[in-house]
Amino acid sequence: MTAPRFDGLQDFVRYLEARGELLRVTAEVDPKLEVAEIVQRVIRQDGPGLLFERVKGADFPLAMNLYGSARRMEMAIGRPPEQIGRELIDTFQRLNPPSLGRFWELRSTLLKARFMRPRMVTRAPVQEVIEPPQLDRLPNLWSWPRDGGPFITFGPTITHNPANGVRNFGLYRLQVFDEKTTGMHWQSMKGGRGHHHEAERRGEPLEAAVVLGGDPMTMLSAILPLPEDFDELGLAGFLRGRATELVPGRSISIPVPANADFVLEGVVPAGERRMEGPFGDHYGHYSEASPFPVFHVKTVTRRRDAIYPGAVVGKPPQEDKWIGLAAGEMIGPLIRIVNPNVVDLFASDDAVFHNLLTVSVKVRHPLESFKTALNLLGTGQLALTKCVVMVRDDVPVRSFGRTLRELWHRFDPRDRMLLLPIAPLDTLDYTSFEMHVGSKLVLDATGEVVTTGAPPTAIEDPALFDQRIGAHRVLDGGFVVVQVKRDPRAVLEKLLRWDGLGPVKFVAAVSDDVDLDDEGNIVWGIFTRFDPARDMMFERQEFVGAKPVYGGRVAIDATWKPGYPPPVTMPEETIRLVDRRWGEYFGDRLARRARGRW
């Protein structure tokens, strides 16, 4: 597929609409809760992108779900994302060692490197209108009832490192406090957070530009998990085959994307904090209110026909599923540059990416799987990964069932498990009850077979063994999941020693809001709700010197626990409102279709 030329968000909207991948909603909608309920229904039905033309209290149309399918992601970047990944790693491997012949063979790819340098322009569509900040005129989303207010949810932010001038372009949420002030939710290990840390060390304010809209490659580049100090806008130019055009900011010294729809120019002062949140986030729970830096908007520049982009996050699947999967396909192969024994890796979208990483490797040396896992846990955004499962080079890492079968045959907690009790975690992870800090788990299923024979496919009904247990399911690999009504630790302690489990190696307890008929929901319910060091139990456990030694069955308490933030749910009145108005949004014919499949 040849990448079409998009000179801005308007071009991409028209492109999707012409191909039946976008619908316009002409009925007035409320950005508080109503829009989020509409969009989530459409996403779950594999529906189209949406352009809300009349948003209550706002002066601009709202674009949603533009990247909410594999089809539209491919349209946005012009080719399958895995093709980009293969191109990047193939270029590196064929140039190592370099030679004139290989440079000649790769000349077409190498010529694209000239587009990595952004091109400065003096006039730009994003500066057709220059005005003082009135953020309340924007269709900012209030997605969940306990949210602390309206948020800008798809506004990548440009900052420059005060020490060396290196640019970062990253996506962070911004709670709108008033017409000219927002929070700046700089998460752990993010580039903008590092720049602000350096600015505060110097006692200086940090200039920032929030970019709303623009061509797809610019917007998506902010989400790519690139190495620190790698210019996202430079990579966007390389992938686009055309340099990213920048124009000088009007009230700040930062150059900004020329084809954006809006740019919010301002500063983040040193030392200023304000309570930000709660916010219903990617984990499907609220992140509670915490002090974060404050962004003061000085000037807003925009197109005359500006479109405002937004996104809803919450319990998977959401639009970020498709963005995250594509980002992994594009950038994931580059991991092999520093880990040549890695064959493939997959960050599970069902586990919200950071919570479960499966890696297939060639093991050439004793314990090389652990060495590789530790290396990955020190690499970029992978440093925020909570659980890593290492498998052999012929195992398809995107199959959760196959991963569980490998653990059945090749895992033993005694010498094929690594538990790191203290390590950095995603800012959004709440399971350790301490922001930014938790534990990590590495399970090694690359060694020789330790369990022969097929795993169990059924067990005795555990509800007859303990009335505190509700439904249960036996997954591939004999991995047992039980819904526990109360006292999960006590229930798991009993199950670890219950003969009715047979040869089962793993048993996980989940809460009753986890749908045991939906494997993706089970993965979410387990991996977003347990901290390995706090919530794992073993049939046998002892210390040999300072070394913990584990044996027998492994139990995981993945239930919702007192002190966890509540899961996000939509109020019944909002659900009934959207039920009643569905025909207004899409018309009778499309409404009937939308209730089934798009």
Order of alpha helices (4+ residues) and beta strands (2+ residues): alpha-beta-alpha-beta-beta-alpha-alpha-alpha-alpha-beta-beta-beta-beta-beta-beta-beta-alpha-beta-alpha-alpha-beta-beta-beta-beta-beta-beta-beta-beta-beta-alpha-beta-beta-alpha-beta-alpha-beta-beta-alpha-beta-beta-alpha-beta-alpha-alpha-beta-beta-alpha
